Amino acid sequence: MTEKTTPYRGRRLSVAPMMDWTDRHCRKFHREITRHTWLYTEMVTTGALVYGDVGRHLRFNEEEHPVALQLGGSDPADLAKSAKLGQEWGYDEINLNCGCPSERVQKGAFGACLMAEPQLVADCVKAMRDAVSIDVTVKHRIGIDRNEEYGFVRDFVGTIADAGCSTFIVHARNAVLKGLSPKENREIPPLRYEVAYQLKREFPELEIIINGGIKTSDEVATHLEHVDGVMLGREAYHNPYLMAEYDARFYGDDAPVKTRIQVLEAMIHYIEAQIAEHGARGLKLNTITRHMLGIMAGLPGARSFRQVMSDPARLASGDARLLLDACARLPQV
């Protein structure tokens, strides 16, 4: 495998970039549960960085490392500028989105539609690699629309690899560019994990990370027999405490695992610090707590916990002790 430039441990586990979800507060919360799992930002468009408020889009917490910035764009020069900004702000990886199927993204000529233009993607990757010293990676689907030929994704990966990319995050479904919503694109096209496995067999020198529909640690372990890493999406968001065993099981780190209560106590300190910095009016409590509703998933009393955490009056108070009051609704944690 190509030598990586990151000082952090390998990308055996990661949490997918998810729009409206994996913001810096969500990533801080996830980092309290797992020390080594890689975290990814929501997709940030090049336009937002070239013409917008850079700090608003790139600010993150130092504790989030290792953390990657996912970019959306198709202009090599703009991507190079954005990647350089990402490195300057301290990100550990730049990831190019070639997998999002939404029509809004397609109108910007990026996302999954870029898979039809592998040479353009290669030019984008080369421009970013020339601009930064950190890893540049690509997240993509295994095909677009009805094209299910393995040769399509094989040639895509091969072309981008020739431009110097050595890490590919493979969402093991096709992207249907017309007629399906982003949600339907995560559910209707069938998962074909074997395609990602075949890519690893054909390109053993590349780092291949699989994504799509993966829910349990045992499933993660099975995939790791075939590829280099596993990226979880919605399961990691809705049931985040499943990641509590990742450091020991997949990274060999036997440090004590934080209990759910310890995670919430750490987040209370974080919330209080954020409110002190931004003020109660500048930072609504719900912008942080909304990411934490699933931490009690599967436990007796989890519904009551979520009800307290979602209570409008309590949230309006801005009192972070809401978290512990919610815990009191559970018979045991």
C-alpha positions as a Markdown table, in Angstrom:
| # | Residue | x | y | z |
|---|---|---|---|---|
| 1 | Met | 0.0 | 0.0 | 0.0 |
| 2 | Thr | 1.2 | 3.5 | -0.8 |
| 3 | Glu | 2.7 | 5.2 | 2.3 |
| 4 | Lys | 0.3 | 7.7 | 3.9 |
| 5 | Thr | 1.2 | 11.1 | 5.0 |
| 6 | Thr | -1.1 | 11.2 | 8.0 |
| 7 | Pro | 0.4 | 11.0 | 11.5 |
| 8 | Tyr | -2.8 | 9.3 | 12.8 |
| 9 | Arg | -3.7 | 5.6 | 12.9 |
| 10 | Gly | -5.2 | 4.1 | 9.8 |
| 11 | Arg | -8.7 | 4.7 | 8.4 |
| 12 | Arg | -10.0 | 1.3 | 9.5 |
| 13 | Leu | -13.1 | 3.0 | 10.8 |
| 14 | Ser | -14.7 | 6.3 | 9.9 |
| 15 | Val | -18.0 | 8.2 | 10.1 |
| 16 | Ala | -19.3 | 9.3 | 6.8 |
| 17 | Pro | -19.8 | 13.0 | 5.8 |
| 18 | Met | -23.6 | 13.6 | 6.2 |
| 19 | Met | -25.2 | 16.9 | 5.2 |
| 20 | Asp | -26.9 | 18.7 | 8.1 |
| 21 | Trp | -25.5 | 16.1 | 10.5 |
| 22 | Thr | -21.8 | 15.8 | 10.8 |
| 23 | Asp | -21.1 | 19.4 | 11.9 |
| 24 | Arg | -18.4 | 20.2 | 14.4 |
| 25 | His | -20.7 | 19.6 | 17.4 |
| 26 | Cys | -21.6 | 16.2 | 16.1 |
| 27 | Arg | -18.0 | 15.3 | 15.5 |
| 28 | Lys | -17.0 | 16.5 | 19.0 |
| 29 | Phe | -19.7 | 14.2 | 20.4 |
| 30 | His | -18.5 | 11.3 | 18.4 |
| 31 | Arg | -14.9 | 11.9 | 19.5 |
| 32 | Glu | -16.0 | 11.6 | 23.1 |
| 33 | Ile | -17.1 | 8.0 | 22.2 |
| 34 | Thr | -14.2 | 6.9 | 20.0 |
| 35 | Arg | -10.6 | 8.1 | 20.0 |
| 36 | His | -9.4 | 6.6 | 16.7 |
| 37 | Thr | -12.3 | 6.6 | 14.3 |
| 38 | Trp | -11.9 | 9.1 | 11.5 |
| 39 | Leu | -14.5 | 11.9 | 11.3 |
| 40 | Tyr | -15.6 | 13.8 | 8.2 |
| 41 | Thr | -17.2 | 17.1 | 7.8 |
| 42 | Glu | -20.4 | 17.8 | 5.9 |
| 43 | Met | -19.7 | 18.5 | 2.3 |
| 44 | Val | -18.4 | 22.1 | 1.9 |
| 45 | Thr | -18.7 | 23.5 | -1.6 |
| 46 | Thr | -15.7 | 25.3 | -3.2 |
| 47 | Gly | -18.0 | 28.3 | -3.7 |
| 48 | Ala | -18.6 | 28.6 | 0.0 |
| 49 | Leu | -14.9 | 28.8 | 0.6 |
| 50 | Val | -13.7 | 30.9 | -2.4 |
| 51 | Tyr | -16.5 | 33.4 | -2.0 |
| 52 | Gly | -18.0 | 32.9 | 1.5 |
| 53 | Asp | -17.2 | 32.9 | 5.2 |
| 54 | Val | -14.2 | 30.5 | 5.5 |
| 55 | Gly | -14.2 | 30.5 | 9.2 |
| 56 | Arg | -17.9 | 29.6 | 9.4 |
| 57 | His | -17.3 | 26.5 | 7.2 |
| 58 | Leu | -13.9 | 25.3 | 8.4 |
| 59 | Arg | -13.9 | 26.0 | 12.2 |
| 60 | Phe | -13.5 | 22.8 | 14.2 |
| 61 | Asn | -12.5 | 21.6 | 17.6 |
| 62 | Glu | -8.9 | 20.4 | 18.1 |
| 63 | Glu | -10.1 | 17.3 | 19.8 |
| 64 | Glu | -11.7 | 16.1 | 16.6 |
| 65 | His | -8.5 | 14.8 | 15.0 |
| 66 | Pro | -8.2 | 12.9 | 12.9 |
| 67 | Val | -10.7 | 14.8 | 10.9 |
| 68 | Ala | -11.2 | 15.2 | 7.1 |
| 69 | Leu | -12.7 | 18.0 | 5.1 |
| 70 | Gln | -15.0 | 16.9 | 2.3 |
| 71 | Leu | -15.2 | 19.2 | -0.6 |
| 72 | Gly | -17.8 | 19.5 | -3.4 |
| 73 | Gly | -16.7 | 21.0 | -6.7 |
| 74 | Ser | -15.4 | 20.3 | -10.1 |
| 75 | Asp | -13.1 | 23.2 | -11.0 |
| 76 | Pro | -9.5 | 22.2 | -10.4 |
| 77 | Ala | -8.3 | 25.7 | -9.5 |
| 78 | Asp | -11.1 | 26.3 | -7.0 |
| 79 | Leu | -10.6 | 22.9 | -5.4 |
| 80 | Ala | -6.9 | 23.6 | -5.1 |
| 81 | Lys | -7.6 | 26.9 | -3.3 |
| 82 | Ser | -10.2 | 25.2 | -1.0 |
| 83 | Ala | -7.9 | 22.2 | -0.3 |
| 84 | Lys | -5.1 | 24.6 | 0.7 |
| 85 | Leu | -7.5 | 26.5 | 3.0 |
| 86 | Gly | -8.4 | 23.1 | 4.6 |
| 87 | Gln | -4.8 | 22.3 | 5.2 |
| 88 | Glu | -4.1 | 25.8 | 6.7 |
| 89 | Trp | -7.1 | 25.3 | 9.0 |
| 90 | Gly | -5.6 | 22.0 | 10.3 |
| 91 | Tyr | -7.5 | 19.3 | 8.6 |
| 92 | Asp | -5.8 | 15.9 | 8.2 |
| 93 | Glu | -7.3 | 14.9 | 4.8 |
| 94 | Ile | -9.1 | 16.4 | 1.9 |
| 95 | Asn | -11.9 | 14.3 | 0.4 |
| 96 | Leu | -13.6 | 14.9 | -2.9 |
| 97 | Asn | -17.3 | 14.1 | -3.2 |
| 98 | Cys | -18.0 | 12.0 | -6.3 |
| 99 | Gly | -20.9 | 10.2 | -4.7 |
| 100 | Cys | -23.7 | 12.6 | -3.9 |
| 101 | Pro | -26.6 | 12.0 | -6.3 |
| 102 | Ser | -28.9 | 15.0 | -5.4 |
| 103 | Glu | -30.1 | 17.1 | -8.4 |
| 104 | Arg | -29.1 | 20.2 | -6.5 |
| 105 | Val | -25.5 | 19.0 | -6.4 |
| 106 | Gln | -25.6 | 17.9 | -10.0 |
| 107 | Lys | -26.6 | 21.5 | -11.0 |
| 108 | Gly | -23.2 | 22.5 | -9.6 |
| 109 | Ala | -21.6 | 19.8 | -11.8 |
| 110 | Phe | -20.2 | 17.8 | -8.9 |
| 111 | Gly | -21.1 | 14.8 | -6.8 |
| 112 | Ala | -21.9 | 11.5 | -8.4 |
| 113 | Cys | -22.2 | 12.9 | -11.9 |
| 114 | Leu | -18.4 | 13.4 | -11.9 |
| 115 | Met | -18.0 | 9.7 | -12.3 |
| 116 | Ala | -18.9 | 10.2 | -15.9 |
| 117 | Glu | -15.8 | 12.5 | -16.3 |
| 118 | Pro | -12.9 | 10.6 | -14.7 |
| 119 | Gln | -10.3 | 12.7 | -16.5 |
| 120 | Leu | -11.8 | 15.8 | -14.9 |
| 121 | Val | -11.7 | 14.2 | -11.5 |
| 122 | Ala | -8.1 | 13.2 | -12.1 |
| 123 | Asp | -7.3 | 16.9 | -13.0 |
| 124 | Cys | -9.1 | 18.0 | -9.8 |
| 125 | Val | -7.1 | 15.5 | -7.7 |
| 126 | Lys | -3.8 | 16.4 | -9.2 |
| 127 | Ala | -4.5 | 20.1 | -8.6 |
| 128 | Met | -5.3 | 19.5 | -5.0 |
| 129 | Arg | -2.3 | 17.2 | -4.5 |
| 130 | Asp | -0.1 | 19.9 | -5.9 |
| 131 | Ala | -1.6 | 22.4 | -3.4 |
| 132 | Val | -1.4 | 20.4 | -0.2 |
| 133 | Ser | 0.9 | 17.9 | 1.6 |
| 134 | Ile | -2.0 | 16.1 | 3.4 |
| 135 | Asp | -3.9 | 13.1 | 1.9 |
| 136 | Val | -6.3 | 13.8 | -1.0 |
| 137 | Thr | -9.0 | 11.1 | -1.2 |
| 138 | Val | -12.1 | 10.4 | -3.3 |
| 139 | Lys | -15.5 | 9.1 | -2.2 |
| 140 | His | -17.6 | 7.7 | -5.0 |
| 141 | Arg | -20.3 | 5.2 | -6.0 |
| 142 | Ile | -19.8 | 2.0 | -7.9 |
| 143 | Gly | -21.8 | 3.2 | -10.9 |
| 144 | Ile | -24.3 | 5.7 | -12.1 |
| 145 | Asp | -27.8 | 5.1 | -13.3 |
| 146 | Arg | -28.2 | 1.7 | -14.9 |
| 147 | Asn | -24.5 | 1.1 | -15.7 |
| 148 | Glu | -23.6 | -1.8 | -13.5 |
| 149 | Glu | -20.5 | -2.9 | -15.4 |
| 150 | Tyr | -17.6 | -3.4 | -13.1 |
| 151 | Gly | -15.3 | -2.0 | -15.9 |
| 152 | Phe | -16.9 | 1.5 | -15.3 |
| 153 | Val | -15.9 | 1.9 | -11.7 |
| 154 | Arg | -12.6 | 0.0 | -12.3 |
| 155 | Asp | -11.6 | 2.5 | -15.1 |
| 156 | Phe | -12.7 | 5.4 | -12.9 |
| 157 | Val | -10.6 | 4.3 | -10.0 |
| 158 | Gly | -7.6 | 3.5 | -12.3 |
| 159 | Thr | -7.7 | 7.0 | -13.9 |
| 160 | Ile | -7.9 | 8.8 | -10.6 |
| 161 | Ala | -5.1 | 6.6 | -9.1 |
| 162 | Asp | -2.9 | 7.6 | -12.0 |
| 163 | Ala | -3.3 | 11.2 | -10.9 |
| 164 | Gly | -1.9 | 10.2 | -7.5 |
| 165 | Cys | -4.9 | 9.4 | -5.4 |
| 166 | Ser | -4.3 | 6.2 | -3.3 |
| 167 | Thr | -7.4 | 6.2 | -1.0 |
| 168 | Phe | -10.9 | 5.5 | -2.4 |
| 169 | Ile | -14.1 | 5.4 | -0.2 |
| 170 | Val | -16.5 | 3.2 | -2.1 |
| 171 | His | -20.2 | 3.6 | -1.5 |
| 172 | Ala | -21.3 | 0.2 | -2.8 |
| 173 | Arg | -24.4 | 1.2 | -4.6 |
| 174 | Asn | -25.1 | 2.9 | -7.9 |
| 175 | Ala | -26.2 | 6.5 | -7.9 |
| 176 | Val | -29.4 | 7.1 | -9.9 |
| 177 | Leu | -29.1 | 10.7 | -11.1 |
| 178 | Lys | -32.7 | 11.2 | -12.2 |
| 179 | Gly | -35.9 | 10.0 | -10.5 |
| 180 | Leu | -34.7 | 9.1 | -7.0 |
| 181 | Ser | -34.2 | 11.4 | -4.0 |
| 182 | Pro | -31.0 | 11.3 | -2.0 |
| 183 | Lys | -32.8 | 9.2 | 0.6 |
| 184 | Glu | -34.0 | 6.8 | -2.0 |
| 185 | Asn | -30.5 | 6.6 | -3.5 |
| 186 | Arg | -29.4 | 5.3 | -0.1 |
| 187 | Glu | -32.0 | 2.6 | -0.1 |
| 188 | Ile | -33.2 | 1.5 | -3.5 |
| 189 | Pro | -30.1 | 0.7 | -5.6 |
| 190 | Pro | -28.9 | -2.6 | -4.3 |
| 191 | Leu | -25.7 | -2.9 | -2.3 |
| 192 | Arg | -23.0 | -4.8 | -4.1 |
| 193 | Tyr | -20.1 | -5.1 | -1.7 |
| 194 | Glu | -18.4 | -7.6 | -4.0 |
| 195 | Val | -17.5 | -4.7 | -6.3 |
| 196 | Ala | -15.5 | -3.0 | -3.6 |
| 197 | Tyr | -13.8 | -6.3 | -2.8 |
| 198 | Gln | -12.9 | -6.7 | -6.4 |
| 199 | Leu | -11.4 | -3.2 | -6.6 |
| 200 | Lys | -9.2 | -4.2 | -3.7 |
| 201 | Arg | -8.1 | -7.4 | -5.4 |
| 202 | Glu | -7.4 | -5.6 | -8.6 |
| 203 | Phe | -5.7 | -2.6 | -7.0 |
| 204 | Pro | -4.0 | -4.1 | -3.9 |
| 205 | Glu | -1.7 | -1.1 | -3.6 |
| 206 | Leu | -4.6 | 1.3 | -3.1 |
| 207 | Glu | -6.5 | 1.9 | 0.2 |
| 208 | Ile | -10.1 | 0.8 | -0.4 |
| 209 | Ile | -12.7 | 1.8 | 2.2 |
| 210 | Ile | -16.2 | 0.4 | 1.9 |
| 211 | Asn | -19.4 | 2.3 | 2.8 |
| 212 | Gly | -23.1 | 1.6 | 2.6 |
| 213 | Gly | -25.7 | -0.1 | 4.8 |
| 214 | Ile | -23.2 | -1.3 | 7.4 |
| 215 | Lys | -24.6 | -1.5 | 10.9 |
| 216 | Thr | -22.9 | -3.9 | 13.3 |
| 217 | Ser | -19.4 | -4.4 | 14.6 |
| 218 | Asp | -19.5 | -8.0 | 13.3 |
| 219 | Glu | -20.3 | -6.7 | 9.8 |
| 220 | Val | -17.4 | -4.3 | 10.1 |
| 221 | Ala | -15.1 | -7.2 | 11.0 |
| 222 | Thr | -16.3 | -9.2 | 8.0 |
| 223 | His | -15.7 | -6.3 | 5.6 |
| 224 | Leu | -12.2 | -5.8 | 7.0 |
| 225 | Glu | -11.3 | -9.3 | 5.8 |
| 226 | His | -11.6 | -7.9 | 2.2 |
| 227 | Val | -10.9 | -4.2 | 2.3 |
| 228 | Asp | -8.8 | -1.7 | 4.3 |
| 229 | Gly | -11.4 | 0.2 | 6.1 |
| 230 | Val | -15.1 | 0.6 | 6.8 |
| 231 | Met | -17.1 | 3.9 | 6.8 |
| 232 | Leu | -20.4 | 4.0 | 8.7 |
| 233 | Gly | -23.1 | 6.5 | 8.0 |
| 234 | Arg | -26.6 | 6.7 | 9.5 |
| 235 | Glu | -26.1 | 3.9 | 12.0 |
| 236 | Ala | -23.2 | 5.8 | 13.6 |
| 237 | Tyr | -25.5 | 8.8 | 13.9 |
| 238 | His | -28.6 | 7.1 | 15.2 |
| 239 | Asn | -26.8 | 4.6 | 17.4 |
| 240 | Pro | -23.5 | 6.4 | 18.2 |
| 241 | Tyr | -22.6 | 4.4 | 21.3 |
| 242 | Leu | -22.0 | 1.3 | 19.1 |
| 243 | Met | -18.6 | 3.0 | 18.3 |
| 244 | Ala | -17.6 | 2.7 | 22.0 |
| 245 | Glu | -16.0 | -0.7 | 21.3 |
| 246 | Tyr | -14.2 | 0.3 | 18.1 |
| 247 | Asp | -11.0 | 1.5 | 19.6 |
| 248 | Ala | -10.3 | -1.8 | 21.4 |
| 249 | Arg | -11.7 | -4.2 | 18.7 |
| 250 | Phe | -10.3 | -2.5 | 15.6 |
| 251 | Tyr | -7.4 | -0.4 | 16.8 |
| 252 | Gly | -6.1 | -2.6 | 19.7 |
| 253 | Asp | -6.5 | 0.3 | 22.2 |
| 254 | Asp | -7.4 | -1.1 | 25.6 |
| 255 | Ala | -7.8 | 2.3 | 27.3 |
| 256 | Pro | -11.0 | 2.5 | 29.4 |
| 257 | Val | -14.2 | 3.1 | 27.5 |
| 258 | Lys | -16.3 | 6.0 | 28.6 |
| 259 | Thr | -19.7 | 5.2 | 29.8 |
| 260 | Arg | -22.7 | 6.9 | 28.3 |
| 261 | Ile | -22.9 | 9.1 | 31.4 |
| 262 | Gln | -19.2 | 10.1 | 31.1 |
| 263 | Val | -19.8 | 11.0 | 27.5 |
| 264 | Leu | -22.7 | 13.2 | 28.4 |
| 265 | Glu | -20.7 | 14.8 | 31.3 |
| 266 | Ala | -18.0 | 15.7 | 28.8 |
| 267 | Met | -20.6 | 17.2 | 26.5 |
| 268 | Ile | -22.0 | 19.3 | 29.3 |
| 269 | His | -18.6 | 21.0 | 29.8 |
| 270 | Tyr | -18.4 | 21.4 | 26.0 |
| 271 | Ile | -21.9 | 23.0 | 25.8 |
| 272 | Glu | -21.1 | 25.4 | 28.7 |
| 273 | Ala | -17.9 | 26.4 | 27.0 |
| 274 | Gln | -19.6 | 27.0 | 23.7 |
| 275 | Ile | -22.4 | 29.1 | 25.2 |
| 276 | Ala | -19.8 | 31.1 | 27.2 |
| 277 | Glu | -18.0 | 31.8 | 23.9 |
| 278 | His | -21.0 | 32.5 | 21.7 |
| 279 | Gly | -23.8 | 33.5 | 24.2 |
| 280 | Ala | -27.1 | 31.7 | 24.6 |
| 281 | Arg | -28.6 | 33.7 | 21.7 |
| 282 | Gly | -25.6 | 33.0 | 19.5 |
| 283 | Leu | -25.8 | 29.3 | 20.1 |
| 284 | Lys | -29.0 | 27.4 | 20.6 |
| 285 | Leu | -28.7 | 24.4 | 22.8 |
| 286 | Asn | -30.5 | 22.2 | 20.3 |
| 287 | Thr | -27.8 | 22.8 | 17.7 |
| 288 | Ile | -25.6 | 20.5 | 19.9 |
| 289 | Thr | -28.1 | 18.2 | 21.7 |
| 290 | Arg | -29.9 | 17.1 | 18.5 |
| 291 | His | -26.9 | 15.0 | 17.6 |
| 292 | Met | -27.0 | 13.2 | 20.9 |
| 293 | Leu | -30.6 | 11.8 | 20.9 |
| 294 | Gly | -29.4 | 8.3 | 19.9 |
| 295 | Ile | -26.9 | 7.7 | 22.6 |
| 296 | Met | -29.3 | 5.6 | 24.7 |
| 297 | Ala | -30.7 | 3.7 | 21.7 |
| 298 | Gly | -31.8 | 0.2 | 22.7 |
| 299 | Leu | -31.9 | 0.9 | 26.4 |
| 300 | Pro | -35.1 | 0.8 | 28.6 |
| 301 | Gly | -36.3 | 4.4 | 28.9 |
| 302 | Ala | -34.6 | 5.7 | 25.8 |
| 303 | Arg | -37.8 | 7.2 | 24.5 |
| 304 | Ser | -38.2 | 9.2 | 27.8 |
| 305 | Phe | -34.6 | 10.3 | 27.5 |
| 306 | Arg | -35.2 | 11.6 | 24.0 |
| 307 | Gln | -38.4 | 13.4 | 25.1 |
| 308 | Val | -36.6 | 15.3 | 27.8 |
| 309 | Met | -33.7 | 16.1 | 25.4 |
| 310 | Ser | -36.2 | 17.4 | 22.8 |
| 311 | Asp | -38.4 | 19.5 | 25.2 |
| 312 | Pro | -38.7 | 23.0 | 23.7 |
| 313 | Ala | -38.9 | 24.8 | 27.0 |
| 314 | Arg | -35.9 | 23.0 | 28.5 |
| 315 | Leu | -33.9 | 23.6 | 25.3 |
| 316 | Ala | -34.8 | 27.3 | 25.4 |
| 317 | Ser | -33.4 | 27.6 | 28.9 |
| 318 | Gly | -29.9 | 26.9 | 27.5 |
| 319 | Asp | -29.1 | 24.8 | 30.6 |
| 320 | Ala | -26.7 | 22.0 | 29.7 |
| 321 | Arg | -27.8 | 20.0 | 32.8 |
| 322 | Leu | -30.8 | 19.0 | 30.7 |
| 323 | Leu | -28.6 | 16.0 | 29.7 |
| 324 | Leu | -28.3 | 14.6 | 33.2 |
| 325 | Asp | -32.0 | 15.3 | 33.8 |
| 326 | Ala | -32.8 | 13.2 | 30.7 |
| 327 | Cys | -30.6 | 10.4 | 32.0 |
| 328 | Ala | -32.6 | 10.3 | 35.2 |
| 329 | Arg | -35.5 | 9.0 | 33.1 |
| 330 | Leu | -33.6 | 5.8 | 32.5 |
| 331 | Pro | -33.8 | 2.9 | 35.0 |
| 332 | Gln | -30.1 | 2.2 | 34.5 |
| 333 | Val | -27.3 | 3.5 | 32.2 |
